[in-house]
Amino acid sequence: MLQIPFENRYVNLGDRFYELIKPAPVASPSLIRFNDELAQVLGISATDLSEIDLAAVFSGNVIPDGAEPLAMAYAGHQFAHFSPQLGDGRALLLGELRAANGTSFDVHLKGSGRTAFSRNGDGRAALGPVLREYLVSEAMVNLNVPTTRALAAVTTGEQVVREQLLPGGVITRVAESFVRVGTFQYFSSRRDVDAVRQLADYMIERSYPDAAQAETPYVAFFQGVLERQARLIAKWMQLGFIHGVMNTDNMSIAGETIDYGPCAFMDAYAHDQVFSSIDQQGRYAYNNQPGIGIWNLSRLAEAILPLLADNEDDPIELAKSLLQGYADEYERAWLDGMRTKFGITAVANKDADDQALIKDLLNVMAANRADFTLTFYHLSKLDAQASETDRDCRLLFDRPDEFDDWVVQWRERLSLETHSDEQRQASMRAVNPVYIPRNHQIEAAIRAAEDHGDFSVFHELHEVLQNPFTEQAGKERYQLPPEPEEVVQYTFCGT
């Protein structure tokens, strides 16, 4: 029997926030993977359930007791163009549950059929995007990046129409909340200040309880959102991760990475790398992500401006001041994280020098198309004095003399540190992964599954990514960048 201890608060906000609708049944669901570890954290008991039973639940064919399925309403800026009504067009919030540590989580089906917000879409998900989201979101957990998580993935026994017929799938994902910047925009664009206030109060209760005790709760709430987003995007930048579609409807108020569509980790480093097939102008390129973060948060500020005005004569000036706090928090989080990647610590009056040292290496990497992850992996092995271990890092650069020039400066900076080589290297290895979900490996898993019904490639890659900072015997191929014929040029959102 499946027991999910639902306690649903979003449904209590009222029907202007959602459409109540049941998932559309699928023909022949089959379980790909069930996340037992996450289920235990969430207090979900699946005792005596077969894979057939689990597939029925996590395809939407069977609705668990206590679930109240609904499609959430939201708006959003998509590539800077405002759409006043988007909403869950192929996803349903089943309900909320509380983990043993007291944290609340939402359980969400994606690919569960049409809703009132589907517009021209079919409400379904293709198998490939389901596998991508499962692999990347669960990898992010182990890379210590705030993220939605994957509870289950199933095939549907049906095909979906995209550029061609593709096998269908459904992913069940879990988040601290699925409320987005676009959720606030939905009500703001309708001048429904009462709903904006309701939504803010809901999110304060769910994710920012300390704000409720502040002198100005909505200011404290906005500050909390700014800080989480700044730290999240700094994490992305430190790992070479590109979200791919940072529309305001894809920015979580809870500060988690959400909506894994055309996302990717870089192989060869490039400041302006883009993978999304729909990002023709490079709006969401790697180096643009911090700036897009503040752009999106500016849209949130506009949406909640009436709340900020509760205690302020000039809420616009207050919002501008708070947004500057995002920039400051991002710079702090980025520099702190990059210092750890480089094996250096904060030293008085060295912030500008350290930023220059870090950016100099990134520029050398870009000029030489050096692999992002492997560069830092090998840098983590170098001693404070030149040695034979330099060789592996040098080989990543087309012109190794440019790396040689930089590494001299790095070693001069290390002379200011007090840690031993062993201590520094251990600290660097804790943040510089051996394995990331590389595009060509994800594509191989998708191809095996879609073309041959073979999920073994998916399962093995998933297992490797559970321990991204630890070298695993016999898994060396998962460290390697793609061969020229394996390079994935574009990723797709799946709709």
RODO-2510 file (C-alpha; in nm, 4 decimals, decimal comma):
residues 495
     n   res          X          Y          Z
     1     m     0,0000     0,0000     0,0000
     2     l     0,1317     0,3474    -0,0895
     3     q     0,1085     0,5962     0,1950
     4     i     0,1846     0,9624     0,1233
     5     p     0,1034     1,1893     0,4221
     6     f    -0,0412     1,4790     0,2240
     7     e    -0,1334     1,8049     0,3983
     8     n    -0,2270     2,0521     0,1273
     9     r    -0,2128     2,4268     0,1837
    10     y    -0,1972     2,5599    -0,1721
    11     v    -0,5500     2,4427    -0,2458
    12     n    -0,6708     2,6581     0,0456
    13     l    -0,5634     2,9764    -0,1346
    14     g    -0,8721     2,9554    -0,3548
    15     d    -0,9603     2,8572    -0,7080
    16     r    -0,8202     3,1719    -0,8733
    17     f    -0,4776     3,0234    -0,8020
    18     y    -0,5301     2,6970    -0,9921
    19     e    -0,7524     2,4599    -1,1850
    20     l    -0,8543     2,1397    -1,0095
    21     i    -0,8048     1,8590    -1,2605
    22     k    -0,7114     1,4925    -1,2566
    23     p    -0,4226     1,3466    -1,4575
    24     a    -0,5157     1,1978    -1,7937
    25     p    -0,4626     0,8185    -1,7795
    26     v    -0,1922     0,6652    -1,9964
    27     a    -0,2085     0,3417    -2,1899
    28     s     0,0516     0,1151    -2,0358
    29     p     0,2784     0,2714    -1,7700
    30     s     0,6045     0,1051    -1,6775
    31     l     0,8396     0,2093    -1,3968
    32     i     1,1870     0,3254    -1,4983
    33     r     1,3103     0,4254    -1,1539
    34     f     1,1709     0,4976    -0,8077
    35     n     1,3836     0,7077    -0,5722
    36     d     1,3703     0,5029    -0,2522
    37     e     1,6158     0,7310    -0,0694
    38     l     1,4049     1,0418    -0,1369
    39     a     1,0842     0,8556    -0,0516
    40     q     1,2265     0,7751     0,2920
    41     v     1,3202     1,1403     0,3490
    42     l     0,9660     1,2416     0,2590
    43     g     0,8051     0,9799     0,4787
    44     i     0,6494     0,7987     0,1821
    45     s     0,5883     0,4312     0,2462
    46     a     0,5658     0,2025    -0,0558
    47     t     0,5622    -0,1305     0,1268
    48     d     0,4362    -0,4308    -0,0646
    49     l     0,3936    -0,2289    -0,3846
    50     s     0,5099    -0,3844    -0,7086
    51     e     0,6692    -0,1903    -0,9930
    52     i     0,3305    -0,2140    -1,1673
    53     d     0,1629    -0,0461    -0,8692
    54     l     0,4275     0,2284    -0,8521
    55     a     0,3997     0,2909    -1,2247
    56     a     0,0231     0,3312    -1,1920
    57     v     0,0615     0,5968    -0,9217
    58     f     0,3494     0,7898    -1,0757
    59     s     0,1971     0,7971    -1,4218
    60     g    -0,1202     0,9540    -1,2814
    61     n    -0,3384     0,6497    -1,3503
    62     v    -0,4002     0,6020    -0,9766
    63     i    -0,4382     0,9048    -0,7511
    64     p    -0,3026     0,8484    -0,3989
    65     d    -0,5287     0,9059    -0,1007
    66     g    -0,5109     1,2656     0,0175
    67     a    -0,3887     1,4073    -0,3133
    68     e    -0,5763     1,7063    -0,4573
    69     p    -0,4392     1,7399    -0,8124
    70     l    -0,4317     2,0917    -0,9509
    71     a    -0,2671     2,2929    -1,2274
    72     m    -0,1095     2,6118    -1,0925
    73     a    -0,1766     2,9443    -1,2612
    74     y     0,1163     3,1715    -1,3452
    75     a     0,2360     3,4218    -1,6021
    76     g     0,5901     3,5052    -1,7096
    77     h     0,8374     3,6884    -1,9228
    78     q     0,9573     3,4455    -2,1897
    79     f     1,2710     3,5799    -2,3572
    80     a     1,1712     3,9240    -2,2204
    81     h     0,8205     3,9117    -2,3740
    82     f     0,5393     3,9058    -2,1186
    83     s     0,2718     3,6364    -2,1390
    84     p    -0,0097     3,7151    -1,8930
    85     q    -0,1265     3,3532    -1,8726
    86     l     0,0975     3,0485    -1,8860
    87     g     0,0395     2,8029    -1,6011
    88     d     0,0942     2,4295    -1,5665
    89     g     0,0169     2,3124    -1,9164
    90     r     0,1508     1,9589    -1,8692
    91     a     0,2055     1,9288    -1,4947
    92     l    -0,0052     1,8822    -1,1831
    93     l     0,0603     1,9507    -0,8173
    94     l    -0,0562     1,6374    -0,6370
    95     g    -0,0167     1,7862    -0,2924
    96     e     0,2110     1,8881    -0,0092
    97     l     0,3772     1,6747     0,2538
    98     r     0,6013     1,7401     0,5507
    99     a     0,9302     1,5555     0,5962
   100     a     1,0571     1,4294     0,9303
   101     n     1,2750     1,7413     0,9734
   102     g     0,9668     1,9633     0,9450
   103     t     1,0376     2,0914     0,5935
   104     s     0,7402     2,0912     0,3578
   105     f     0,7637     1,9676     0,0005
   106     d     0,5356     1,9677    -0,3020
   107     v     0,4908     1,6580    -0,5202
   108     h     0,4378     1,7311    -0,8888
   109     l     0,3604     1,5153    -1,1923
   110     k     0,5099     1,6401    -1,5208
   111     g     0,3718     1,4986    -1,8451
   112     s     0,0331     1,4193    -1,6925
   113     g    -0,1942     1,5545    -1,9684
   114     r    -0,3716     1,8678    -2,0823
   115     t    -0,4978     2,1382    -1,8462
   116     a    -0,6755     2,4711    -1,8887
   117     f    -0,3279     2,6242    -1,9324
   118     s    -0,2062     2,3899    -2,2071
   119     r    -0,2836     2,6313    -2,4935
   120     n    -0,1835     2,4345    -2,8048
   121     g     0,0246     2,1753    -2,6209
   122     d    -0,0609     1,8102    -2,5717
   123     g     0,0138     1,8121    -2,1994
   124     r     0,2498     1,5190    -2,2368
   125     a     0,6269     1,4783    -2,1998
   126     a     0,8602     1,2846    -2,4246
   127     l     1,0793     1,0210    -2,2633
   128     g     1,4072     1,2009    -2,3424
   129     p     1,3338     1,5159    -2,1350
   130     v     1,2080     1,2961    -1,8497
   131     l     1,5388     1,1086    -1,8400
   132     r     1,7384     1,4321    -1,8704
   133     e     1,5528     1,5950    -1,5802
   134     y     1,5894     1,2872    -1,3610
   135     l     1,9651     1,2598    -1,4247
   136     v     2,0487     1,6285    -1,3962
   137     s     1,8285     1,7162    -1,0991
   138     e     1,9559     1,4219    -0,8945
   139     a     2,3139     1,5036    -0,9971
   140     m     2,2595     1,8586    -0,8732
   141     v     2,1649     1,7276    -0,5284
   142     n     2,5001     1,5532    -0,5024
   143     l     2,6802     1,8592    -0,6396
   144     n     2,5285     2,0555    -0,3486
   145     v     2,3121     2,2798    -0,5660
   146     p     1,9575     2,3671    -0,4477
   147     t     1,7195     2,1904    -0,6831
   148     t     1,3917     2,0173    -0,7412
   149     r     1,4311     1,6429    -0,7083
   150     a     1,3103     1,3370    -0,8983
   151     l     1,0948     1,0889    -0,7093
   152     a     0,9978     0,8613    -0,9970
   153     a     1,0080     0,8223    -1,3743
   154     v     0,7802     0,6068    -1,5874
   155     t     0,7157     0,5325    -1,9521
   156     t     0,3571     0,5708    -2,0669
   157     g     0,3247     0,3111    -2,3414
   158     e     0,2150     0,5956    -2,5699
   159     q     0,3861     0,8170    -2,8229
   160     v     0,3950     1,1959    -2,8323
   161     v     0,4178     1,4096    -3,1440
   162     r     0,7130     1,6448    -3,1653
   163     e     0,9210     1,6791    -3,4823
   164     q     0,8665     1,3046    -3,4929
   165     l     0,6850     1,0407    -3,2906
   166     l     0,8631     0,9788    -2,9593
   167     p     0,7926     0,7495    -2,6637
   168     g     0,6205     0,9281    -2,3774
   169     g     0,7147     0,9536    -2,0123
   170     v     0,6090     1,1105    -1,6829
   171     i     0,8421     1,2379    -1,4129
   172     t     0,7365     1,2956    -1,0531
   173     r     0,9372     1,5796    -0,9064
   174     v     0,9581     1,7254    -0,5604
   175     a     1,0323     2,0837    -0,4578
   176     e     1,0198     2,3052    -0,1541
   177     s     0,7675     2,4969    -0,3629
   178     f     0,6628     2,5304    -0,7253
   179     v     0,5667     2,8976    -0,6851
   180     r     0,7601     3,1103    -0,9346
   181     v     0,8270     3,4760    -1,0049
   182     g     0,5658     3,4316    -1,2756
   183     t     0,3069     3,3270    -1,0162
   184     f     0,3294     3,6713    -0,8587
   185     q     0,3245     3,8319    -1,2040
   186     y     0,0004     3,6503    -1,2886
   187     f    -0,1891     3,8296    -1,0128
   188     s    -0,0014     4,1575    -1,0387
   189     s    -0,0912     4,1864    -1,4083
   190     r    -0,4559     4,1473    -1,3061
   191     r    -0,4152     4,4169    -1,0368
   192     d    -0,5193     4,1602    -0,7776
   193     v    -0,3181     4,2926    -0,4831
   194     d    -0,5091     4,0734    -0,2384
   195     a    -0,3924     3,7604    -0,4236
   196     v    -0,0336     3,8915    -0,4360
   197     r    -0,0493     3,9380    -0,0591
   198     q    -0,1999     3,5928    -0,0083
   199     l     0,0765     3,4387    -0,2180
   200     a     0,3501     3,6256    -0,0297
   201     d     0,2035     3,5190     0,3043
   202     y     0,1886     3,1594     0,1804
   203     m     0,5543     3,1656     0,0739
   204     i     0,6636     3,3306     0,3989
   205     e     0,4910     3,0522     0,5913
   206     r     0,6356     2,7825     0,3644
   207     s     0,9906     2,8969     0,2924
   208     y     1,0761     3,2200     0,4767
   209     p     0,9305     3,1866     0,8280
   210     d     1,1873     3,4256     0,9777
   211     a     1,0420     3,7047     0,7628
   212     a     0,7146     3,6792     0,9548
   213     q     0,8958     3,8024     1,2666
   214     a     1,0646     4,0949     1,0916
   215     e     0,9547     4,4555     1,1364
   216     t     0,8693     4,4669     0,7639
   217     p     0,7864     4,1069     0,6656
   218     y     0,7504     4,1646     0,2899
   219     v     1,0833     4,3460     0,2726
   220     a     1,2460     4,0589     0,4629
   221     f     1,0741     3,8103     0,2308
   222     f     1,2065     3,9865    -0,0795
   223     q     1,5553     4,0043     0,0712
   224     g     1,5414     3,6316     0,1384
   225     v     1,4430     3,5541    -0,2206
   226     l     1,7229     3,7791    -0,3523
   227     e     1,9855     3,6092    -0,1377
   228     r     1,8792     3,2570    -0,2329
   229     q     1,8773     3,3396    -0,6028
   230     a     2,2189     3,5056    -0,5843
   231     r     2,3719     3,2049    -0,4113
   232     l     2,1990     2,9618    -0,6500
   233     i     2,3252     3,1292    -0,9659
   234     a     2,6747     3,1584    -0,8166
   235     k     2,6657     2,7788    -0,7728
   236     w     2,5654     2,7333    -1,1368
   237     m     2,8540     2,9507    -1,2501
   238     q     3,1036     2,7607    -1,0344
   239     l     3,0081     2,4330    -1,2029
   240     g     2,9756     2,5522    -1,5621
   241     f     2,5990     2,4889    -1,5594
   242     i     2,3714     2,6651    -1,8063
   243     h     2,0004     2,6613    -1,7238
   244     g     1,9087     2,7473    -2,0804
   245     v     1,5693     2,9126    -2,0321
   246     m     1,5707     3,1556    -1,7386
   247     n     1,2242     3,2941    -1,8043
   248     t     1,0484     3,4402    -1,5004
   249     d     0,8109     3,1446    -1,4988
   250     n     1,1186     2,9211    -1,4513
   251     m     1,2559     3,1054    -1,1472
   252     s     1,1595     2,9452    -0,8162
   253     i     1,0677     3,1704    -0,5243
   254     a     1,2146     2,9035    -0,2942
   255     g     1,5571     2,9458    -0,4594
   256     e     1,5829     2,6031    -0,6230
   257     t     1,6896     2,5095    -0,9745
   258     i     1,3634     2,4324    -1,1491
   259     d     1,2428     2,3236    -1,4948
   260     y     1,5277     2,1280    -1,6498
   261     g     1,4588     2,1791    -2,0178
   262     p     1,7438     2,2805    -2,2497
   263     c     1,9949     2,2763    -1,9640
   264     a     2,3554     2,1619    -1,9960
   265     f     2,6970     2,1544    -1,8330
   266     m     2,9750     2,2982    -2,0446
   267     d     3,2540     2,0810    -2,1779
   268     a     3,4952     2,3234    -2,3474
   269     y     3,4739     2,6544    -2,1648
   270     a     3,3242     2,9558    -2,3432
   271     h     3,2012     3,2736    -2,1761
   272     d     2,8997     3,2989    -2,4059
   273     q     2,8127     2,9295    -2,4374
   274     v     2,4510     2,8563    -2,5341
   275     f     2,2935     2,5121    -2,5747
   276     s     1,9232     2,5902    -2,5928
   277     s     1,7834     2,5430    -2,9422
   278     i     1,5361     2,8278    -2,8844
   279     d     1,7840     3,0852    -2,7496
   280     q     1,8793     3,2305    -3,0859
   281     q     2,0143     3,5592    -2,9455
   282     g     2,2077     3,4135    -2,6523
   283     r     1,9952     3,5877    -2,3901
   284     y     2,0506     3,3015    -2,1459
   285     a     2,4149     3,2314    -2,2287
   286     y     2,6423     3,1179    -1,9452
   287     n     2,7915     3,4579    -1,8656
   288     n     2,4529     3,6328    -1,8837
   289     q     2,2973     3,4265    -1,6037
   290     p     2,3860     3,6558    -1,3097
   291     g     2,2440     3,9580    -1,4937
   292     i     1,9295     3,7700    -1,5914
   293     g     1,8872     3,6844    -1,2241
   294     i     1,8592     4,0510    -1,1276
   295     w     1,6386     4,1219    -1,4313
   296     n     1,3949     3,8534    -1,3198
   297     l     1,4028     3,9717    -0,9605
   298     s     1,3270     4,3231    -1,0804
   299     r     1,0075     4,1807    -1,2288
   300     l     0,9277     4,0259    -0,8910
   301     a     0,9855     4,3635    -0,7263
   302     e     0,7358     4,5201    -0,9667
   303     a     0,4809     4,2509    -0,8839
   304     i     0,5052     4,2957    -0,5064
   305     l     0,5534     4,6741    -0,5081
   306     p     0,2174     4,7343    -0,3339
   307     l     0,3382     4,5146    -0,0460
   308     l     0,6693     4,6992    -0,0217
   309     a     0,4678     5,0219    -0,0047
   310     d     0,3035     4,9149     0,3218
   311     n     0,5762     5,0816     0,5281
   312     e     0,7579     5,2970     0,2741
   313     d     0,6858     5,6353     0,1183
   314     d     0,8949     5,5455    -0,1881
   315     p     0,8737     5,1702    -0,2554
   316     i     1,0516     5,2054    -0,5908
   317     e     1,3653     5,3418    -0,4253
   318     l     1,3401     5,0707    -0,1614
   319     a     1,3189     4,8032    -0,4334
   320     k     1,6243     4,9484    -0,6107
   321     s     1,8198     4,9425    -0,2860
   322     l     1,7205     4,5829    -0,2171
   323     l     1,8131     4,4759    -0,5699
   324     q     2,1623     4,6166    -0,5158
   325     g     2,1819     4,3677    -0,2313
   326     y     2,1455     4,0879    -0,4892
   327     a     2,4522     4,2102    -0,6747
   328     d     2,6530     4,2275    -0,3520
   329     e     2,5400     3,8815    -0,2376
   330     y     2,6138     3,7288    -0,5776
   331     e     2,9671     3,8723    -0,5869
   332     r     3,0336     3,7409    -0,2364
   333     a     2,8948     3,3956    -0,3101
   334     w     3,0736     3,3710    -0,6451
   335     l     3,4109     3,4811    -0,5090
   336     d     3,3884     3,2599    -0,2000
   337     g     3,3001     2,9566    -0,4105
   338     m     3,5614     3,0233    -0,6757
   339     r     3,8302     3,0743    -0,4130
   340     t     3,7568     2,7278    -0,2801
   341     k     3,7765     2,5856    -0,6345
   342     f     4,1169     2,7528    -0,6731
   343     g     4,2458     2,6431    -0,3321
   344     i     4,2793     2,9908    -0,1857
   345     t     4,1169     3,1593     0,1111
   346     a     4,0181     3,5188     0,1805
   347     v     4,3220     3,7351     0,2556
   348     a     4,2979     4,1009     0,3541
   349     n     4,2985     4,3428     0,0589
   350     k     4,3165     4,0600    -0,1948
   351     d     3,9589     4,0571    -0,3291
   352     a     4,0422     4,2460    -0,6499
   353     d     4,3610     4,0459    -0,7068
   354     d     4,1803     3,7161    -0,6512
   355     q     3,9007     3,8122    -0,8904
   356     a     4,1620     3,9002    -1,1525
   357     l     4,3465     3,5705    -1,0979
   358     i     4,0235     3,3723    -1,1364
   359     k     3,9082     3,5603    -1,4448
   360     d     4,2519     3,5320    -1,6035
   361     l     4,2306     3,1530    -1,5916
   362     l     3,8767     3,1572    -1,7337
   363     n     4,0018     3,3749    -2,0195
   364     v     4,2902     3,1351    -2,0873
   365     m     4,0476     2,8435    -2,0770
   366     a     3,8166     3,0200    -2,3231
   367     a     4,1014     3,1004    -2,5614
   368     n     4,2171     2,7367    -2,5532
   369     r     3,8723     2,5679    -2,5356
   370     a     3,9878     2,3853    -2,2234
   371     d     3,7371     2,1541    -2,0594
   372     f     3,5765     2,3324    -1,7619
   373     t     3,5376     2,0368    -1,5270
   374     l     3,8671     1,8660    -1,6136
   375     t     4,0652     2,1887    -1,5727
   376     f     3,9565     2,2229    -1,2117
   377     y     3,9814     1,8485    -1,1493
   378     h     4,3479     1,8509    -1,2527
   379     l     4,4164     2,1836    -1,0821
   380     s     4,3039     2,0163    -0,7591
   381     k     4,5939     1,7723    -0,7940
   382     l     4,8716     2,0277    -0,8409
   383     d     5,1306     2,0963    -0,5728
   384     a     5,2386     2,4405    -0,4602
   385     q     5,5620     2,3786    -0,6496
   386     a     5,5892     2,2771    -1,0162
   387     s     5,5956     1,8992    -1,0597
   388     e     5,5116     1,6153    -1,2973
   389     t     5,1435     1,6521    -1,2017
   390     d     5,1317     1,9731    -1,4069
   391     r     5,1366     1,7667    -1,7252
   392     d     4,7747     1,6499    -1,7209
   393     c     4,6440     2,0017    -1,6744
   394     r     4,8704     2,1464    -1,9429
   395     l     4,7423     1,8912    -2,1955
   396     l     4,3940     2,0457    -2,1784
   397     f     4,5231     2,3660    -2,3394
   398     d     4,6012     2,4082    -2,7102
   399     r     4,8769     2,6504    -2,6101
   400     p     5,0037     2,5151    -2,2771
   401     d     5,2507     2,8032    -2,2365
   402     e     4,9498     3,0272    -2,1628
   403     f     4,8522     2,7974    -1,8775
   404     d     5,2159     2,7906    -1,7617
   405     d     5,2204     3,1686    -1,7348
   406     w     4,9008     3,1685    -1,5325
   407     v     4,9994     2,8857    -1,2968
   408     v     5,3082     3,0833    -1,1891
   409     q     5,0756     3,3583    -1,0619
   410     w     4,8538     3,1018    -0,8913
   411     r     5,1485     2,9524    -0,7072
   412     e     5,2613     3,2961    -0,5963
   413     r     4,9140     3,3452    -0,4490
   414     l     4,9355     3,0046    -0,2758
   415     s     5,2448     3,1284    -0,0929
   416     l     5,0107     3,3433     0,1175
   417     e     4,8183     3,0356     0,2365
   418     t     4,8921     2,8433     0,5554
   419     h     4,7438     2,5060     0,4599
   420     s     4,9559     2,2152     0,3450
   421     d     4,9264     2,0838    -0,0110
   422     e     4,7298     1,7868     0,1212
   423     q     4,4811     2,0057     0,3082
   424     r     4,4341     2,2430     0,0144
   425     q     4,3932     1,9614    -0,2363
   426     a     4,1331     1,7897    -0,0186
   427     s     3,9380     2,1154     0,0070
   428     m     3,9543     2,1630    -0,3708
   429     r     3,8475     1,8056    -0,4424
   430     a     3,5398     1,8584    -0,2244
   431     v     3,4052     2,1227    -0,4660
   432     n     3,5598     2,0289    -0,8024
   433     p     3,3703     1,7251    -0,9324
   434     v     3,5207     1,4294    -1,1101
   435     y     3,1911     1,3561    -1,2841
   436     i     2,9147     1,5794    -1,4164
   437     p     2,6128     1,4823    -1,6299
   438     r     2,7828     1,5526    -1,9612
   439     n     2,5584     1,6174    -2,2586
   440     h     2,6874     1,3356    -2,4745
   441     q     2,6434     1,0840    -2,1926
   442     i     2,2875     1,1979    -2,1304
   443     e     2,2230     1,1758    -2,5035
   444     a     2,3610     0,8211    -2,5078
   445     a     2,1227     0,7254    -2,2264
   446     i     1,8301     0,8825    -2,4108
   447     r     1,9171     0,7172    -2,7404
   448     a     1,9466     0,3732    -2,5800
   449     a     1,6125     0,4180    -2,4045
   450     e     1,4164     0,5759    -2,6902
   451     d     1,5613     0,3703    -2,9740
   452     h     1,6071     0,0322    -2,8084
   453     g     1,4108     0,0341    -2,4825
   454     d     1,7422    -0,0100    -2,3001
   455     f     1,7587     0,1770    -1,9674
   456     s     2,0875     0,0254    -1,8500
   457     v     2,2856     0,3240    -1,9826
   458     f     2,0577     0,5604    -1,7880
   459     h     2,0909     0,3580    -1,4669
   460     e     2,4703     0,3313    -1,4828
   461     l     2,5137     0,7032    -1,5489
   462     h     2,2782     0,7801    -1,2619
   463     e     2,4792     0,5632    -1,0244
   464     v     2,8081     0,7292    -1,1203
   465     l     2,6560     1,0727    -1,0577
   466     q     2,5597     0,9791    -0,7021
   467     n     2,9242     1,0307    -0,5989
   468     p     3,0501     1,3101    -0,8245
   469     f     3,3538     1,4035    -0,6136
   470     t     3,4917     1,0510    -0,5756
   471     e     3,6962     0,8690    -0,8392
   472     q     3,5259     0,5382    -0,9167
   473     a     3,7207     0,2418    -1,0454
   474     g     3,6288     0,1421    -1,3982
   475     k     3,4264     0,4602    -1,4584
   476     e     3,7004     0,6664    -1,6178
   477     r     3,5020     0,7136    -1,9394
   478     y     3,2481     0,9223    -1,7487
   479     q     3,5177     1,1832    -1,6879
   480     l     3,5937     1,2284    -2,0542
   481     p     3,4661     1,5094    -2,2742
   482     p     3,2945     1,4124    -2,5994
   483     e     3,4755     1,3075    -2,9103
   484     p     3,4056     1,5435    -3,2037
   485     e     3,1293     1,3187    -3,3371
   486     e     2,9678     1,3031    -2,9885
   487     v     2,9391     1,6783    -2,9286
   488     v     2,5828     1,7871    -2,8501
   489     q     2,5283     2,1276    -3,0095
   490     y     2,1717     2,1905    -2,8932
   491     t     1,9363     2,0825    -2,6188
   492     f     1,5574     2,1099    -2,6314
   493     c     1,2806     2,2033    -2,3899
   494     g     1,0664     1,9000    -2,4709
   495     t     0,7362     2,0724    -2,5457
***
